[in-house]
Amino acid sequence: MNSLERALINLVDILSANNIPYMIIGGMENAVWGEPRSTIYIDVTIWLGEENTDRIVSILSVFFHPLVHDPSKFALDMNVFPLESKDGVRVDLIFGRLAYEKEAIERSVEINIEGSQIGFCTPEDLILHKIISGLSLTNDVNHCPDMLISCFVNVTSVSQDKTPVICEYLEKFFTVSFKPVYR
């Protein structure tokens, strides 16, 4: 087991022991559903009310090193808690705030990693994640078609039978509000 897998399993064990719903996204998820890429960090989205931010920050700070001065404030302000494992693996704990993120976590798929069942974002939800992150970076809805094409090509090459499901997700996603659930 390498340090990345060890950090992932430790993180998931802590989240599961505390009944915190989660899904792995980012490079690790991409390696499961698409093209593996060199990644030395973990991105995980959790579903937890803002009122529980201090609790999860305290719990994880025992096992991981916080990378910011005031982790609870940073997590509340930025919806992310950057951490590092004892082996030096970067972890970005992302606080899901959109109804879509809650649904994506509920749809996550368990994959066996070194004997542990780890919840990964589905390929269909990967497309939506890429769109959301692209929109938040550019604030440009007109950029969506480029992102859609890129994501669609990557994901459909892995799961061509899922194309109708992807289109259904996209239609549903763009007809619901982008307003955060907790704010």
C-alpha positions in Angstrom: 0.0 0.0 0.0 1.5 3.4 -1.0 1.1 6.6 1.0 -1.7 7.9 -1.2 -3.8 4.8 -0.7 -3.0 4.8 3.1 -4.1 8.4 3.4 -7.3 7.7 1.4 -8.2 4.7 3.5 -7.5 6.5 6.8 -9.6 9.5 5.6 -12.5 7.3 4.6 -12.3 5.3 7.8 -12.7 8.5 9.8 -15.5 9.8 7.7 -17.4 6.5 7.8 -16.9 6.2 11.6 -18.5 9.6 12.0 -21.3 8.9 9.6 -20.2 11.7 7.2 -21.4 11.0 3.6 -18.6 11.6 1.0 -17.4 10.8 -2.5 -13.9 10.9 -4.0 -13.4 13.3 -6.9 -10.5 14.7 -8.8 -7.4 12.8 -10.0 -8.1 9.6 -8.0 -11.6 9.4 -9.4 -10.3 10.1 -12.9 -8.0 7.2 -12.5 -10.9 4.9 -11.7 -13.2 6.0 -14.5 -10.9 7.4 -17.2 -7.2 8.0 -17.9 -4.9 7.5 -14.9 -2.8 10.5 -14.2 -0.1 11.2 -11.8 -1.7 12.5 -8.7 -0.3 13.0 -5.2 -3.4 14.4 -3.5 -6.9 13.5 -2.6 -10.1 15.5 -3.3 -13.1 14.5 -1.4 -16.6 16.1 -1.2 -18.5 15.6 2.0 -22.1 16.4 2.9 -22.3 18.1 6.3 -24.2 21.0 7.6 -22.3 24.2 8.4 -23.2 23.7 12.1 -20.9 20.6 12.1 -17.9 22.2 10.5 -16.0 22.6 13.9 -16.7 19.0 14.7 -15.2 17.6 11.5 -12.3 20.0 11.6 -11.5 18.9 15.2 -11.8 15.2 14.3 -9.6 15.3 11.2 -7.0 17.6 12.8 -6.1 14.7 15.2 -5.2 12.5 12.2 -4.1 15.0 9.6 -2.2 18.3 9.6 -4.3 21.4 8.8 -2.7 23.6 6.2 -4.4 26.8 7.2 -4.2 28.9 10.3 -7.8 28.9 11.3 -9.3 25.8 9.8 -12.9 26.2 10.9 -13.2 29.8 9.7 -11.4 28.9 6.4 -13.7 25.9 5.9 -16.8 28.0 6.5 -15.6 30.9 4.3 -14.1 28.8 1.4 -16.1 25.5 1.7 -12.8 23.6 1.7 -10.4 22.3 4.4 -6.9 21.7 3.2 -5.0 19.0 5.1 -1.9 16.9 4.8 -1.5 13.3 6.0 1.4 12.2 8.2 3.1 10.8 5.0 2.8 14.2 3.3 -0.3 13.5 1.1 -2.4 16.6 0.4 -6.1 16.2 1.1 -8.7 18.8 0.1 -11.9 18.2 2.0 -14.7 20.0 0.1 -17.9 20.9 1.8 -20.8 20.2 -0.5 -23.4 22.9 -0.4 -25.5 22.3 -3.6 -28.4 19.9 -3.7 -26.7 18.3 -6.7 -23.6 17.5 -4.6 -25.8 15.7 -2.0 -27.4 13.6 -4.8 -24.0 12.9 -6.3 -22.7 11.6 -3.0 -25.8 9.4 -2.7 -25.1 8.0 -6.2 -21.4 7.3 -5.5 -20.1 3.9 -6.3 -17.9 1.8 -4.0 -14.6 0.6 -5.4 -12.3 -1.8 -3.6 -8.9 -0.1 -2.8 -6.5 -2.4 -0.9 -9.4 -4.2 0.8 -11.4 -1.1 1.7 -14.6 0.0 0.0 -14.2 3.6 -1.1 -17.1 5.8 -2.5 -16.2 7.4 -5.8 -18.2 9.9 -7.8 -19.9 8.3 -10.9 -18.6 9.0 -14.4 -21.8 10.9 -15.1 -21.4 13.1 -12.1 -17.8 13.7 -13.1 -19.1 15.6 -16.1 -21.2 17.8 -13.9 -18.3 18.4 -11.5 -16.1 19.5 -14.3 -18.8 21.9 -15.6 -19.4 23.3 -12.1 -15.7 23.8 -11.4 -15.2 25.4 -14.8 -18.1 27.8 -14.3 -16.9 28.8 -10.9 -13.4 29.5 -12.3 -14.6 31.5 -15.3 -18.1 32.6 -14.2 -18.9 32.3 -17.9 -21.8 30.1 -18.9 -20.7 30.6 -22.6 -17.7 28.5 -21.7 -20.0 25.5 -21.0 -20.1 24.0 -24.5 -16.3 23.6 -24.5 -16.3 21.9 -21.1 -19.2 19.7 -22.1 -17.5 18.4 -25.2 -14.3 17.7 -23.3 -16.0 16.0 -20.4 -18.4 14.1 -22.6 -15.6 12.7 -24.8 -13.6 11.6 -21.8 -16.6 9.9 -19.9 -18.4 8.4 -22.9 -15.2 6.7 -23.9 -15.4 4.8 -20.6 -19.2 4.2 -20.5 -20.9 4.6 -23.9 -24.0 2.9 -22.6 -24.4 5.8 -20.2 -24.8 8.6 -22.8 -28.6 8.9 -22.2 -28.1 9.0 -18.5 -25.5 11.8 -18.8 -27.8 13.8 -21.0 -30.7 13.3 -18.5 -28.4 14.5 -15.6 -27.3 17.6 -17.6 -30.9 18.5 -18.4 -31.9 18.1 -14.8 -28.9 19.9 -13.5 -29.4 23.0 -15.6 -33.1 23.3 -14.7 -32.5 23.4 -10.9 -31.3 26.3 -8.9 -27.6 26.9 -8.3 -28.4 28.4 -4.9 -26.5 26.7 -2.0 -28.6 24.6 0.3 -27.0 25.8 3.6 -26.7 29.6 2.9 
